[in-house]
Amino acid sequence: MGSKTLLEAGLTLTRITMLLLALVATPSVVCAQSTHLLIVVGLAGDPEHGELFKKWGTTLADTATQKLGVAKDHVTLLTDAAATRDGVVKAFGALAAAEADDTVVIVLFGHGTYANKTAKFNLTGPDMTPQ
């Protein structure tokens, strides 16, 4: 990946981050509800993308807690060995404790596949599927 492509990826990350931050921050201020954020950094196609995806996930988690006031216990970042199907299922179970008026944001960074009419999000071990 050339430096121009990495620069473009950085600009894209900035735009994505700003949009997500607006979505995460605005409802909490208006409605005094809690925000829950799950970030999953799945497998990358190459080491360069792996580093980029992990940086995006870490930056988003840090920004949510440090600048937007999202409670640290409401932010879950799954990377590396924790980013497995079982880890994601466990994190989804924790999100079930959210109140009806809470905001729940789920962000996936990584690669996926689509074959035999089944979409998959690539993780260490078995991939995530809609079922």
Protein Blocks (a to p, Z undefined) as FASTA:
>chain_A
ZZklmmmmmmmmmmmmmmmmmmmmmmmmmnopacdddddddddfbfklmmmmmmmmmmmm
mmmmmmnopafklcccdehjllcfklmmmmmmmmmmpcfkbccddddedddddeehiacd
ddehjdddfZZ
